[in-house]
Amino acid sequence: MELNGKVAVVTGAASGIGRATCMALLKRGIEAVAAVDRSDAVVELARTAAGEFGREVVTPYVGDVTDVAFRQATFADLRRRFGCVQICVPAAGIVRDGLAVKIDKETGKSSLYPQEQFEQTLELNLTAATYWAMETVATVAEDRFARKVGRWEPNENVQGCIVFIGSVSSAGNRGQVSYAASKAALEAVTNTLAKETMYHGVRCAIIHPGFTDTPMLNAMERRYIEQNILPNTQLRRLLRPEEIADGICFLLQNSAISGSLWADAGWHPAA
Ligand SMILES: NC(=O)c1ccc[n+]([C@@H]2O[C@H](COP(=O)([O-])OP(=O)(O)OC[C@H]3O[C@@H](n4cnc5c(N)ncnc54)[C@H](O)[C@@H]3O)[C@@H](O)[C@H]2O)c1
């Protein structure tokens, strides 16, 4: 798929994989990127990108992606500026680690993983990611309707693509009951949207990154990474956000690919 002339919305764009994806898209010649994050570092990203590419290529949107009013206002602005947004990489995400059931060794009483955290993780990683993707598809669908074209035909260029960010944890990972659930569910969202959105010429895919050197991962203790993650990773190092961004661009640009891509550095955890 040609990136030339297309507009992308990337959430979680202030940091890590989202930020690297913005820069990778720009290097590959995309027309414009909407960089969305609750951190105003996206404003700085827009400035840096303008300096590097010599034009206003990044539009920053600062807000919480779980806020429906913010999402709708962002898309209203994007429609006004560009008409149609063809690409979405909803990368904003959080981890809220904790064992599913813990037993207090003194009292013998058990405690459950906090339901509030479970719901918070799903709200951001699953619900918000899905709705930002659906808003994107809606702009393409409306644009096609206005141009009086119905079902997408193979002799047209592919119109757009969504790439969700899953995780190796979607296959199950101790201490990540909420995170793993959110990422595994995105696989089902990808497969379902893919069946619907091709009507409008929009493909859907998901990348499952392994442990990637970003602020999210750096919240883990270095000792934990060295003892529990690197020994189970064939490359014996963390992935770089740019490597994941490269995989995302591959999924976006190569229309022959559907489904999921595991960019896991050979992650093989013990049972
Ligand atoms: N780092 C890894 O090892 C790893 C592995 C697999 C998958 N992932 C996934 O990749 C994606 C990006 O993660 P990252 O590692 O780059 O993390 P990161 O912490 O560097 O970036 C996440 C960004 O999301 C933003 N964000 C969080 N909550 C938000 C909200 N409610 N509204 C708007 N923005 C919000 C943060 O401000 C931050 O800029 C996430 O979906 C994560 O689950 C990361």
The ligand as a Gaussian input file, in Angstrom:
#p B3LYP/6-31G(d) Opt

LIG

0 1
 N        7.388000      -2.171000      25.613000
 C        7.074000      -3.440000      25.449000
 O        7.809000      -4.356000      25.851000
 C        5.793000      -3.815000      24.758000
 C        5.625000      -5.150000      24.356000
 C        4.467000      -5.531000      23.723000
 C        3.492000      -4.590000      23.460000
 N        3.657000      -3.312000      23.842000
 C        2.572000      -2.368000      23.552000
 O        3.058000      -1.323000      22.745000
 C        2.274000      -0.158000      22.959000
 C        3.202000       1.012000      23.235000
 O        3.890000       0.743000      24.439000
 P        5.328000       1.348000      24.767000
 O        6.152000       0.239000      25.244000
 O        5.789000       2.186000      23.641000
 O        4.947000       2.197000      26.055000
 P        5.226000       3.694000      26.493000
 O        4.834000       3.759000      27.909000
 O        6.569000       4.125000      26.060000
 O        4.160000       4.506000      25.599000
 C        2.801000       4.446000      25.846000
 C        2.215000       5.809000      25.556000
 O        0.798000       5.725000      25.758000
 C        0.385000       6.914000      26.370000
 N       -0.869000       6.704000      27.078000
 C       -1.089000       5.865000      28.119000
 N       -2.368000       5.978000      28.534000
 C       -2.950000       6.898000      27.725000
 C       -4.259000       7.432000      27.654000
 N       -5.225000       7.042000      28.490000
 N       -4.510000       8.366000      26.710000
 C       -3.543000       8.781000      25.860000
 N       -2.286000       8.299000      25.882000
 C       -2.004000       7.372000      26.793000
 C        1.518000       7.287000      27.334000
 O        1.468000       8.653000      27.691000
 C        2.733000       6.916000      26.509000
 O        3.209000       8.009000      25.759000
 C        1.326000      -0.486000      24.126000
 O        0.063000      -0.820000      23.600000
 C        1.987000      -1.690000      24.758000
 O        1.045000      -2.495000      25.424000
 C        4.783000      -2.879000      24.486000

